[in-house]
Amino acid sequence: MWRSAFRCLGTNCVAGLRSMSQSSLSGKVAIVTGSTDGIGLAAAESLGKRGAHVVVSSRRQANVDRAVERLQSQNIQVTGTTCNVDKREDRENLVKLTVEKCGGVDILVSNAAVNPFFGNIMDSTEEIWDKVLSVNVKVFFLMTKLVMPHMQKRGGGNVVFVSSVAGYQPIRIIGPYSVSKTALLGLTRALAPELAQSNIRVNCVAPGLIKTNFSSALWQSEDFLDEFTKQLSIKRVGEPKEISEVIAFLCSDEASYITGETITVSGGMGCRL
């Protein structure tokens, strides 16, 4: 009898935890940049499945429409719009639209990034550095600054930056990109104590090699992939959902005592102590 009772209790507890997980972000509004493909789209799915209203965006309307349709097919509350994050007017319109349509902002996932250069870092130009640092670093700060007052009005919020293991261990053929991702580790630490005063947590995720269109030049190269996986404990490329679930965790109450941290999701790559 007792064994049966404990089995039922265990089943109910697991079901309860699963239910809590699926609704843990109910009533929250999440902006995810660069969110019509790859890690960004997966993040929108993970947040939306937990009850958040997600606002997705990218530069092309066709991509936005496709992402919105996919999310709606999963019964996720979603609003979509075009946005080039490197343009001030577009950033401001993204936040304005979110507030007008959804009532505020609780979560910002800064994911949009560029990598216009492959090769020896000494062959990179000033124009390449300006573009990479603008989109991959400066915009992350400026988006945070834009949403902060709206999070304050709602009693707090969560900011998650998507960096990369290249921020810890630069990849030679994408040097400028690697440096920009290192900068995000510092930006996370710099912002966390400032925004904690407003009950806003700031964290970062550093993915390893993930199977996305953005990183296809790397994982589709057999020579690079063979050499790269030698550094991994789990000998495979990661999937976007394996990053997005960590992002969703960081935005939940389960992570309420975590701020200023970078979580590495890399298959056991030895890129840090």
TORFI-127644 format. One line per field, with one value per atom (N, C-alpha, C): residue number from 1; atom name; x, y, z. Coordinates in steps of 0.1 Angstrom, whole numbers, always signed. Each point is the difference from the previous one (the first is absolute). Example, Ala and Ser with C-alpha at 12.3 -4.5 7.8 and 13.67 -1.06 7.14 Angstrom:
2
n <- c(1|1|1|2|2|2)
atom <- c(N|CA|C|N|CA|C)
px <- c(+132|-9|+9|-4|+9|-8)
py <- c(-57|+12|+12|+11|+11|+11)
pz <- c(+78|+0|+0|-7|+0|+8)
***
This chain:
273
n <- c(1|1|1|2|2|2|3|3|3|4|4|4|5|5|5|6|6|6|7|7|7|8|8|8|9|9|9|10|10|10|11|11|11|12|12|12|13|13|13|14|14|14|15|15|15|16|16|16|17|17|17|18|18|18|19|19|19|20|20|20|21|21|21|22|22|22|23|23|23|24|24|24|25|25|25|26|26|26|27|27|27|28|28|28|29|29|29|30|30|30|31|31|31|32|32|32|33|33|33|34|34|34|35|35|35|36|36|36|37|37|37|38|38|38|39|39|39|40|40|40|41|41|41|42|42|42|43|43|43|44|44|44|45|45|45|46|46|46|47|47|47|48|48|48|49|49|49|50|50|50|51|51|51|52|52|52|53|53|53|54|54|54|55|55|55|56|56|56|57|57|57|58|58|58|59|59|59|60|60|60|61|61|61|62|62|62|63|63|63|64|64|64|65|65|65|66|66|66|67|67|67|68|68|68|69|69|69|70|70|70|71|71|71|72|72|72|73|73|73|74|74|74|75|75|75|76|76|76|77|77|77|78|78|78|79|79|79|80|80|80|81|81|81|82|82|82|83|83|83|84|84|84|85|85|85|86|86|86|87|87|87|88|88|88|89|89|89|90|90|90|91|91|91|92|92|92|93|93|93|94|94|94|95|95|95|96|96|96|97|97|97|98|98|98|99|99|99|100|100|100|101|101|101|102|102|102|103|103|103|104|104|104|105|105|105|106|106|106|107|107|107|108|108|108|109|109|109|110|110|110|111|111|111|112|112|112|113|113|113|114|114|114|115|115|115|116|116|116|117|117|117|118|118|118|119|119|119|120|120|120|121|121|121|122|122|122|123|123|123|124|124|124|125|125|125|126|126|126|127|127|127|128|128|128|129|129|129|130|130|130|131|131|131|132|132|132|133|133|133|134|134|134|135|135|135|136|136|136|137|137|137|138|138|138|139|139|139|140|140|140|141|141|141|142|142|142|143|143|143|144|144|144|145|145|145|146|146|146|147|147|147|148|148|148|149|149|149|150|150|150|151|151|151|152|152|152|153|153|153|154|154|154|155|155|155|156|156|156|157|157|157|158|158|158|159|159|159|160|160|160|161|161|161|162|162|162|163|163|163|164|164|164|165|165|165|166|166|166|167|167|167|168|168|168|169|169|169|170|170|170|171|171|171|172|172|172|173|173|173|174|174|174|175|175|175|176|176|176|177|177|177|178|178|178|179|179|179|180|180|180|181|181|181|182|182|182|183|183|183|184|184|184|185|185|185|186|186|186|187|187|187|188|188|188|189|189|189|190|190|190|191|191|191|192|192|192|193|193|193|194|194|194|195|195|195|196|196|196|197|197|197|198|198|198|199|199|199|200|200|200|201|201|201|202|202|202|203|203|203|204|204|204|205|205|205|206|206|206|207|207|207|208|208|208|209|209|209|210|210|210|211|211|211|212|212|212|213|213|213|214|214|214|215|215|215|216|216|216|217|217|217|218|218|218|219|219|219|220|220|220|221|221|221|222|222|222|223|223|223|224|224|224|225|225|225|226|226|226|227|227|227|228|228|228|229|229|229|230|230|230|231|231|231|232|232|232|233|233|233|234|234|234|235|235|235|236|236|236|237|237|237|238|238|238|239|239|239|240|240|240|241|241|241|242|242|242|243|243|243|244|244|244|245|245|245|246|246|246|247|247|247|248|248|248|249|249|249|250|250|250|251|251|251|252|252|252|253|253|253|254|254|254|255|255|255|256|256|256|257|257|257|258|258|258|259|259|259|260|260|260|261|261|261|262|262|262|263|263|263|264|264|264|265|265|265|266|266|266|267|267|267|268|268|268|269|269|269|270|270|270|271|271|271|272|272|272|273|273|273)
atom <- c(N|CA|C|N|CA|C|N|CA|C|N|CA|C|N|CA|C|N|CA|C|N|CA|C|N|CA|C|N|CA|C|N|CA|C|N|CA|C|N|CA|C|N|CA|C|N|CA|C|N|CA|C|N|CA|C|N|CA|C|N|CA|C|N|CA|C|N|CA|C|N|CA|C|N|CA|C|N|CA|C|N|CA|C|N|CA|C|N|CA|C|N|CA|C|N|CA|C|N|CA|C|N|CA|C|N|CA|C|N|CA|C|N|CA|C|N|CA|C|N|CA|C|N|CA|C|N|CA|C|N|CA|C|N|CA|C|N|CA|C|N|CA|C|N|CA|C|N|CA|C|N|CA|C|N|CA|C|N|CA|C|N|CA|C|N|CA|C|N|CA|C|N|CA|C|N|CA|C|N|CA|C|N|CA|C|N|CA|C|N|CA|C|N|CA|C|N|CA|C|N|CA|C|N|CA|C|N|CA|C|N|CA|C|N|CA|C|N|CA|C|N|CA|C|N|CA|C|N|CA|C|N|CA|C|N|CA|C|N|CA|C|N|CA|C|N|CA|C|N|CA|C|N|CA|C|N|CA|C|N|CA|C|N|CA|C|N|CA|C|N|CA|C|N|CA|C|N|CA|C|N|CA|C|N|CA|C|N|CA|C|N|CA|C|N|CA|C|N|CA|C|N|CA|C|N|CA|C|N|CA|C|N|CA|C|N|CA|C|N|CA|C|N|CA|C|N|CA|C|N|CA|C|N|CA|C|N|CA|C|N|CA|C|N|CA|C|N|CA|C|N|CA|C|N|CA|C|N|CA|C|N|CA|C|N|CA|C|N|CA|C|N|CA|C|N|CA|C|N|CA|C|N|CA|C|N|CA|C|N|CA|C|N|CA|C|N|CA|C|N|CA|C|N|CA|C|N|CA|C|N|CA|C|N|CA|C|N|CA|C|N|CA|C|N|CA|C|N|CA|C|N|CA|C|N|CA|C|N|CA|C|N|CA|C|N|CA|C|N|CA|C|N|CA|C|N|CA|C|N|CA|C|N|CA|C|N|CA|C|N|CA|C|N|CA|C|N|CA|C|N|CA|C|N|CA|C|N|CA|C|N|CA|C|N|CA|C|N|CA|C|N|CA|C|N|CA|C|N|CA|C|N|CA|C|N|CA|C|N|CA|C|N|CA|C|N|CA|C|N|CA|C|N|CA|C|N|CA|C|N|CA|C|N|CA|C|N|CA|C|N|CA|C|N|CA|C|N|CA|C|N|CA|C|N|CA|C|N|CA|C|N|CA|C|N|CA|C|N|CA|C|N|CA|C|N|CA|C|N|CA|C|N|CA|C|N|CA|C|N|CA|C|N|CA|C|N|CA|C|N|CA|C|N|CA|C|N|CA|C|N|CA|C|N|CA|C|N|CA|C|N|CA|C|N|CA|C|N|CA|C|N|CA|C|N|CA|C|N|CA|C|N|CA|C|N|CA|C|N|CA|C|N|CA|C|N|CA|C|N|CA|C|N|CA|C|N|CA|C|N|CA|C|N|CA|C|N|CA|C|N|CA|C|N|CA|C|N|CA|C|N|CA|C|N|CA|C|N|CA|C|N|CA|C|N|CA|C|N|CA|C|N|CA|C|N|CA|C|N|CA|C|N|CA|C|N|CA|C|N|CA|C|N|CA|C|N|CA|C|N|CA|C|N|CA|C|N|CA|C|N|CA|C|N|CA|C|N|CA|C|N|CA|C|N|CA|C|N|CA|C|N|CA|C|N|CA|C|N|CA|C|N|CA|C|N|CA|C|N|CA|C|N|CA|C|N|CA|C|N|CA|C|N|CA|C|N|CA|C|N|CA|C|N|CA|C|N|CA|C|N|CA|C|N|CA|C|N|CA|C|N|CA|C|N|CA|C|N|CA|C|N|CA|C|N|CA|C|N|CA|C|N|CA|C|N|CA|C|N|CA|C|N|CA|C|N|CA|C|N|CA|C|N|CA|C|N|CA|C|N|CA|C|N|CA|C|N|CA|C|N|CA|C|N|CA|C|N|CA|C|N|CA|C|N|CA|C|N|CA|C|N|CA|C|N|CA|C|N|CA|C|N|CA|C|N|CA|C|N|CA|C|N|CA|C|N|CA|C|N|CA|C|N|CA|C)
px <- c(+8|-8|+9|+10|+8|+8|+5|+7|-8|-13|-9|-2|-2|-3|+12|+12|+12|+2|-4|+1|-10|-12|-10|+5|+6|+5|+11|+9|+11|-5|-10|-6|-6|-7|-7|+10|+11|+10|+7|+3|+6|-9|-13|-10|-1|+0|-1|+12|+12|+12|-1|-4|-1|-10|-11|-10|+5|+7|+6|+10|+8|+10|-7|-11|-7|-7|-2|-7|+8|+13|+8|+2|-3|+2|-13|-11|-13|-2|-5|-1|+12|+11|+12|+1|+7|+2|+15|+4|+14|+3|+10|+6|+12|+0|+12|+4|+13|+5|+6|+0|+5|-7|-13|-8|-8|+4|-8|+7|+11|+8|+9|+5|+11|-3|+10|-2|-11|-1|-10|-14|-3|-13|-3|+10|-1|-3|+7|-3|-14|-5|-14|-9|+3|-9|+1|+12|+1|-7|+1|-6|-15|-4|-15|-7|+7|-6|-1|+7|-2|-9|-7|-11|+3|+12|+3|-6|-3|-3|+13|+4|+13|-1|+9|+1|+12|-2|+11|+3|+12|+4|+12|+1|+12|-1|+10|+0|-10|-4|-8|-14|-10|-14|-4|+5|-3|+4|+12|+5|-8|-5|-8|-14|-6|-12|+1|+11|+2|+1|+8|+2|-13|-8|-13|-9|-1|-9|+5|+13|+5|-4|+2|-3|-15|-8|-15|-5|+7|-4|+2|+8|+3|-8|-10|-9|+8|+11|+8|-5|-1|-4|+12|-2|+12|-4|+9|-1|+13|-1|+12|+1|+13|+2|+14|+3|+13|+8|+13|+9|+14|+7|+15|+6|+5|+4|+11|+7|+11|-6|-13|-6|-8|+3|-6|-15|-5|-15|-6|+6|-6|+0|+10|+1|-11|-1|-11|-14|-2|-13|-3|+10|-2|-5|+6|-4|-14|-2|-12|-12|+2|-10|-3|+10|-2|-8|+3|-7|-15|-2|-13|-9|+5|-7|-1|+10|+1|-1|+2|-2|+13|+11|+13|+10|+11|+11|+5|+2|+5|+13|+2|+12|+6|+13|+7|+11|-1|+10|+7|+12|+8|+8|-4|+6|+5|-6|+4|+15|+7|+14|+4|+12|+6|+14|+3|+14|+4|+4|+3|+14|+8|+14|+4|+7|+7|+14|+9|+14|+10|+12|+10|-4|+0|-5|+8|+12|+8|-4|-9|-5|-14|-5|-13|+2|-10|+0|-7|+2|-7|-15|-4|-15|-6|+8|-5|-1|+11|+0|-12|-2|-11|-14|-2|-12|-2|+10|-1|-2|+8|-1|-13|-5|-13|-11|-2|-11|+1|+12|+2|+3|+3|+3|-9|+3|-7|-15|-6|-14|-6|+8|-4|-2|+9|-1|-12|-1|-11|-14|-1|-13|-4|+10|-2|-4|+6|-3|-14|-4|-14|-11|+3|-11|+0|+11|+2|-12|-4|-11|-13|-2|-13|+1|+11|+1|-1|+5|-1|-15|-8|-14|-7|+5|-7|+7|+9|+6|+12|+6|+12|-1|+11|+0|+13|+1|+12|+6|+13|+7|+10|+0|+9|+7|+13|+9|+4|+0|+5|+14|+10|+14|+4|+12|+5|+12|+3|+13|+12|-2|+11|+4|-9|+3|+10|+1|+11|+12|-3|+11|-2|+7|-3|+3|-9|+2|+7|+11|+10|-7|-8|-6|-11|-5|-10|+5|+11|+6|-8|-4|-8|-13|-7|-12|+3|+11|+4|+2|+7|+3|-13|-10|-13|-7|+2|-7|+7|+13|+7|-5|-3|-5|-13|-8|-13|+1|+11|+2|+2|+8|+3|-13|-7|-12|-10|-1|-9|+4|+12|+5|-1|+2|-1|-15|-9|-14|-7|+4|-7|-2|+11|-2|-8|+1|-8|-15|-4|-14|-6|+8|-5|-8|+4|-7|-15|-3|-13|-7|+6|-5|+1|+10|+2|+12|-1|+12|+5|+14|+7|+9|-3|+9|+3|+9|+5|+1|-2|+2|+11|+9|+11|-2|-6|-2|+13|+1|+11|-4|+4|-3|-14|-10|-14|-4|-9|-4|-10|+5|-9|+5|-8|+5|+11|-1|+10|+14|+1|+13|+3|-8|+2|+13|+7|+13|+10|-2|+8|-3|-13|-3|-2|-1|+0|+14|+10|+14|+4|+3|+4|+13|+9|+13|-1|-8|-2|-7|-11|-8|+8|+8|+8|+9|+7|+9|-7|-11|-7|-6|-6|-6|+10|+13|+10|+1|-5|+1|-13|-9|-13|-1|-7|-3|-12|-9|-12|+3|+3|+6|-10|-7|-9|-3|-6|-5|-13|-1|-12|-12|-12|-12|-5|-7|-5|-8|-8|-9|+9|+12|+8|+6|-1|+4|-13|-11|-12|-6|+2|-5|+8|+12|+8|-4|-2|-5|-13|-9|-13|+1|+9|+3|+5|+9|+6|-11|-11|-10|-11|+1|-10|+3|-10|+3|+9|+2|+9|+14|+3|+13|+1|-9|-1|+12|+10|+12|+12|-2|+11|+0|+11|+2|+15|+3|+14|+8|-7|+6|+0|+9|+0|+0|-10|-2|+5|+10|+6|-8|-5|-7|+7|+10|+9|+4|-7|+3|+13|+3|+12|+13|+0|+12|+8|+13|+8|+5|-10|+3|+2|-3|+1|+2|+4|+1|-13)
py <- c(-12|+12|+13|+0|+12|+2|-12|+1|+7|-5|+5|+15|+4|+14|+9|-5|+8|+1|-11|+1|+10|+1|+10|+14|+1|+13|+5|-9|+3|+4|-7|+3|+14|+3|+13|+11|-2|+10|+3|-10|+1|+8|-4|+7|+14|+3|+13|+9|-6|+7|+3|-10|+2|+11|+0|+10|+14|+1|+13|+5|-9|+3|+6|-6|+4|+13|+4|+13|+10|-2|+7|+15|+3|+13|+6|-5|+5|+14|+8|+15|+8|-6|+7|+3|+11|+4|+0|-7|-2|+5|+9|+4|-9|-6|-9|+6|+5|+5|-11|+2|-10|-13|+0|-11|-7|+0|-7|-13|-3|-12|-4|-12|-4|+2|+4|+1|+10|+11|+10|-5|-7|-6|-11|-8|-10|+6|+12|+7|+5|+5|+5|-12|-12|-12|-4|+0|-5|+10|+13|+10|-1|-1|+0|-12|-12|-12|+1|+9|+2|+11|+5|+10|+14|+3|+14|+4|+13|+5|+5|-6|+3|+9|+9|+10|-4|-4|-5|+10|+0|+10|-4|+5|-1|+10|+1|+11|-3|-12|-3|-4|+6|-3|-14|-6|-14|-9|+2|-8|+2|+12|+3|-8|+1|-6|-15|-6|-15|-4|+8|-3|+2|+10|+2|-11|-5|-11|-13|-2|-12|+1|+11|+2|-1|+6|-1|-14|-8|-14|-8|+5|-6|+7|+8|+7|+10|+6|+9|+14|+9|+14|+7|+6|+6|+12|+10|+11|+1|+3|+1|+13|+4|+13|+0|+8|+1|+9|-3|+9|-3|+10|+0|+6|-8|+5|+10|+1|+10|+14|+1|+13|+5|+11|+6|+0|+5|+1|-14|-10|-13|-6|+3|-5|+7|+13|+7|-4|-3|-4|-14|-9|-13|+0|+8|+2|+7|+10|+7|-9|-8|-9|-10|-5|-10|+5|+12|+7|+2|+5|+4|-13|-10|-12|-10|+0|-10|+6|+13|+6|+3|-5|+2|-10|+0|-9|-7|-13|-7|-7|-3|-8|+5|+1|+3|-11|-6|-9|+6|+5|+6|-11|-3|-11|+4|+11|+4|+3|-6|+2|-1|+5|-1|-6|-7|-4|+1|+12|+2|-4|-6|-2|-14|-7|-13|+2|-4|+1|+4|+4|+5|+13|+1|+13|+12|-2|+12|+5|-8|+4|+7|+1|+7|+15|+6|+15|+8|+13|+9|-1|-1|-1|-13|-11|-13|+2|+6|+1|+10|+10|+9|-7|-8|-7|-11|-8|-10|+5|+10|+6|+7|+7|+7|-10|-10|-9|-10|-5|-11|+5|+13|+5|+12|+11|+12|-1|-7|-2|-7|-10|-7|+9|+9|+10|+10|+5|+9|-6|-12|-7|-1|-3|-1|+13|+11|+13|+4|-4|+3|-7|-13|-7|+2|+5|+1|+7|+13|+7|-8|-8|-7|-12|-6|-11|+6|+12|+6|+2|+4|+3|-13|-12|-12|-8|+8|-6|-8|+0|-8|-7|-8|-7|-8|-5|-9|+4|+1|+2|-12|-5|-11|+3|+0|+2|-13|-2|-12|+3|-6|+2|-13|-5|-12|-5|-13|-5|+7|+5|+8|+12|+4|+11|-4|-13|-5|-5|-6|-6|+4|+11|+5|-11|+0|-8|+8|-5|+7|+6|-7|+5|+10|+2|+10|+9|+6|+8|+12|+9|+11|-4|-10|-5|-6|-7|-6|+11|+11|+11|+7|+1|+6|-8|-13|-9|+0|+3|+2|+12|+11|+12|-2|-9|-2|-6|-8|-5|+11|+10|+12|+8|+2|+8|-6|-13|-7|+4|-1|+2|+15|+9|+14|+5|-6|+4|-6|-12|-8|+8|+6|+7|+13|+6|+12|-3|-10|-2|-9|-6|-7|+9|+13|+9|+2|-3|+1|-14|-10|-14|-5|+4|-5|-9|-12|-9|+0|-1|+0|-12|-9|-12|-2|-10|-2|-15|-4|-14|-1|-9|-2|-13|-1|-12|-5|-13|-6|+0|-9|-1|-6|+8|-4|+0|-10|-2|+10|+11|+11|+4|+8|+5|+10|+8|+10|-7|-12|-6|-11|-1|-11|+0|+11|+0|-8|-1|-7|-15|-3|-14|-8|+7|-7|-3|+5|-3|-12|-11|-12|+1|+7|+2|+8|+11|+8|-8|-7|-7|-11|-8|-10|+5|+11|+6|+6|+6|+6|-10|-11|-9|-8|+1|-6|+7|+12|+8|-3|-7|-2|-13|+0|-13|-7|+8|-5|+2|-10|+1|+3|+11|+4|+15|+4|+14|+2|+11|+2|+4|-1|+5|+13|+8|+13|-1|-11|-2|-2|-5|-2|+13|+10|+14|+7|-1|+7|-4|-13|-4|+6|+2|+7|+15|+6|+14|+1|-9|+0|-2|-8|-2|+13|+7|+12|+11|-1|+10|-4|-11|-5|+3|-2|+2|-11|-11|-10|+5|+11|+6|+13|+2|+13|+5|-9|+4|+0|+0|+0|+13|+7|+12|+2|+7|+2|-12|-11|-12|-4|-7|-6|-15|-6|-14|-6|-8|-6|-13|-1|-12|-5|-8|-3|-15|-9|-14|-3|+8|-4|+5|+11|+6|+6|-3|+6|+14|+9|+14|+9|-6|+8|-9|+5|-8|-4)
pz <- c(+0|+0|+0|+9|+1|-13|-5|-13|-11|+0|-10|+2|+13|+3|-4|+3|-4|-15|-7|-14|-6|+6|-5|+4|+12|+4|-9|-3|-9|-14|-5|-13|+0|+11|+1|+1|+8|+1|-13|-8|-13|-9|+0|-8|+4|+13|+5|-5|+1|-4|-15|-8|-14|-3|+7|-3|+4|+11|+4|-10|-5|-10|-13|-4|-12|+1|+12|+2|+9|+1|+9|-4|-13|-5|-5|+5|-3|+3|-9|+2|-3|-3|-3|-15|-3|-14|-3|-10|-4|-14|+0|-13|-3|-12|-4|-13|-1|-12|-9|-13|-9|+3|-1|+5|-10|-13|-10|-5|+7|-4|+12|-1|+9|+15|+8|+14|+4|-8|+4|-1|-11|-2|+11|+3|+10|+14|+2|+13|+0|-11|+0|+3|-6|+3|+14|+6|+14|+10|-3|+9|-2|-13|-3|+6|-1|+6|+15|+6|+15|+3|-10|+2|-3|-4|-4|-13|-1|-13|-7|-11|-6|-11|-1|-12|-8|-12|-8|-11|-5|-10|-8|-12|-8|-11|-9|-10|-11|-3|-11|+4|-6|+3|-2|-11|-3|+11|+5|+11|+13|+2|+12|-1|-12|-3|+2|-4|+1|+15|+7|+14|+8|-3|+7|-2|-13|-3|+7|+1|+7|+15|+6|+14|+3|-8|+1|-1|-8|-2|+13|+9|+13|+11|-3|+9|+9|-6|+7|-3|+10|-2|-6|-12|-7|-7|+0|-9|-8|-13|-8|-7|-2|-7|-6|-10|-6|+9|+1|+8|-4|-4|-2|+13|+9|+13|+0|-12|-1|-3|-2|-2|+12|+5|+12|-2|-11|-2|+1|-6|+1|+14|+8|+14|+8|-2|+7|-3|-13|-5|+5|+2|+5|+14|+8|+14|+1|-8|+1|-4|-11|-4|+11|+6|+11|+11|+5|+11|-4|-12|-5|-1|-6|-3|+12|+8|+11|+14|+1|+13|+8|-5|+7|-5|+8|-3|+13|+0|+12|-3|-13|-4|-13|+0|-12|-3|-11|-4|-12|+2|-11|-7|-12|-8|-13|-6|-14|+0|-10|-2|-14|-3|-14|+1|-11|-2|-15|-4|-14|-5|+9|-3|+4|-10|+3|-6|+9|-5|+11|-4|+10|+5|+13|+7|-5|-4|-5|-14|-6|-13|+2|+12|+2|-1|-4|-2|+11|-1|+10|-1|-13|-2|+6|-1|+6|+15|+6|+15|+4|-7|+3|+0|-10|-1|+11|+2|+10|+14|+3|+14|+2|-11|+2|+2|-8|+1|+11|+2|+10|+14|+2|+14|+3|-8|+3|+0|-10|-1|+13|+5|+12|+11|+2|+11|-3|-12|-3|+1|-4|+2|+14|+8|+15|+6|-5|+5|-4|-12|-4|+8|+3|+7|+15|+6|+14|+7|-5|+7|-1|-10|-1|+10|+2|+10|+14|+2|+13|+3|-9|+2|+4|-4|+3|+12|+7|+12|-2|-12|-3|-13|-3|-12|-2|-12|-3|-13|-1|-12|-2|-12|-3|-13|+0|-12|-5|-13|-6|-5|+6|-3|-8|+4|-7|+7|-1|+6|-7|-12|-6|+8|+9|+9|+10|+3|+10|-8|-11|-8|-14|-5|-13|-11|-10|-11|-11|-5|-8|-12|-7|-13|+2|+12|+3|+12|-2|+11|+5|-9|+5|+7|-5|+6|+14|+1|+13|+10|-4|+9|+5|-10|+4|+11|-1|+9|+14|+0|+13|+6|-7|+5|+7|-5|+7|+14|+2|+13|+10|-4|+9|+1|-11|+1|+10|+0|+9|+15|+3|+13|+4|-10|+3|+3|-7|+1|+12|+4|+10|+13|+6|+13|-2|-11|-2|-1|-8|-2|+11|+8|+12|+9|+0|+9|-5|-12|-6|-1|+7|-1|-14|-8|-13|+0|-4|+0|-14|-1|-13|+0|-10|-1|-15|-2|-13|-3|-12|-4|-11|+2|-10|-7|-11|-7|-6|-2|-8|-14|-8|-14|-1|-5|-1|-14|-3|-14|-5|-4|-6|-13|-7|-13|+2|+11|+3|+1|+6|+2|-10|-11|-9|-7|-2|-6|+8|+13|+9|+1|+3|+2|-13|-11|-13|-6|+7|-4|+8|-7|+6|+8|-6|+6|+13|+0|+12|+10|-4|+9|+7|-7|+5|+11|-3|+9|+12|-2|+11|+10|-5|+9|+8|-3|+8|+14|+0|+13|+9|-5|+7|+7|+11|+7|-7|-4|-8|-15|-7|-13|-11|+1|-11|+1|-11|+0|+8|+7|+8|-9|+7|-7|+7|-8|+5|+13|+1|+12|+13|-2|+11|+6|-8|+5|+5|-7|+3|+13|+4|+13|+12|-2|+10|+1|-12|+0|+8|-3|+7|+15|+4|+14|+7|-7|+5|+2|-8|+0|+10|+7|+9|+14|+9|+14|+6|-7|+5|+0|-8|+0|+7|+10|+6|+8|+3|+7|-9|-13|-10|-7|+0|-8|-2|-11|-3|-5|-3|-3|-15|-5|-13|+1|-6|+0|-13|+0|-12|-4|-12|-5|-12|+2|-11|-2|+7|-2|+8|+10|+8|-6|-8|-5|+11|+0|+11|-3|+1|-3|+12|+12|+12|+12|+11|+12|+6)
***
